[in-house]
Amino acid sequence: MVAFAKGQGTGNDFVLLVDPAGEVSPTPEQVAALCDRRFGIGADGLIVATRTAAMPEHERALGGGAEWFMDYRNADGSIAEMCGNGIRVFARLLEEEGLADVRELVVGTRAGIRHVRAVDGGFSADLGAVRLGPGEPLVRAGGLAVARPGQHVDVGNPHVVVALADDDELAALDLHAAPEVEPPVVGGVNVELVVPQGIAGGEGSIRMRVHERGSGETLSCGTGAVAAAFATRHWAGGAPDRWRVEVPGGVVHVDVEQRTDGEHAWLTGPAEIVFRGQTAIL
Ligand SMILES: N[C@@H](CCC[C@H](N)C(=O)O)C(=O)O
């Protein structure tokens, strides 16, 4: 039996393992079994907390500086570079286990080093330089009569953001099947469907639903909220720098920070561990 924790951030939920020495190495089939909502624990993804020193290839690529590595898998067992909600839940787990000082935490990920800070009610994470991609993919989603143009956004992992006309159109979407993106993105893509709600007092507001690569429709996606904020800000002409993103599971905030390597996104939101147990799946 292996000890696990279950955590969530705005309803994006994760099975978490603490595996300091990197001994567990779950197979894709085991990840899918853990995340299965009927036969397993149930989650949108698996997060394994491992000491970076136990993962020499990642330690070399990151160049040191991060004691802990967040190894992220989607619910279907596929590997993802980054998880914006997951990194806050990861920080909460390390805090509760007494394994790190989370007032200022440095985390190794497949997308690079990420900085996380404890704030009132949750955590803020610098998700790095966000890049808008070229081209205008066409997206077909269940419930939309015609294909809509999208915006590629790289948040360390790939996203396509599509603007919808209004909240009724957002509510009527059927995201049981993955939206089709044309031309297709090799390796798959996360798709955010957004309705801009306006700008007031220097803060933009968006409502969003998401279909995550490897997990299906989820109640929230942190990197997706960042992608949605950056695409909407781009469509609005490059401002404002603070965004409120409402997802089915709650609200997160995105702040844009100008840095020498580009515009960084700070993602702020809640994170909690909801239960712990032992699993026979591993
Ligand atoms: N839910 C996450 C993103 C998880 C990875 C994503 N499904 C992918 O495959 O890139 C988030 O909060 O960012």
The ligand as a Gaussian input file, in Angstrom:
#p B3LYP/6-31G(d) Opt

LIG

0 1
 N       -5.000000      21.584000     -14.982000
 C       -3.694000      22.073000     -15.216000
 C       -3.076000      21.693000     -16.542000
 C       -2.755000      20.206000     -16.596000
 C       -1.999000      19.778000     -17.825000
 C       -2.788000      19.898000     -19.099000
 N       -3.941000      19.044000     -19.128000
 C       -1.859000      19.570000     -20.289000
 O       -1.875000      18.429000     -20.788000
 O       -1.102000      20.461000     -20.691000
 C       -3.538000      23.527000     -14.847000
 O       -4.148000      23.917000     -13.824000
 O       -2.765000      24.252000     -15.461000

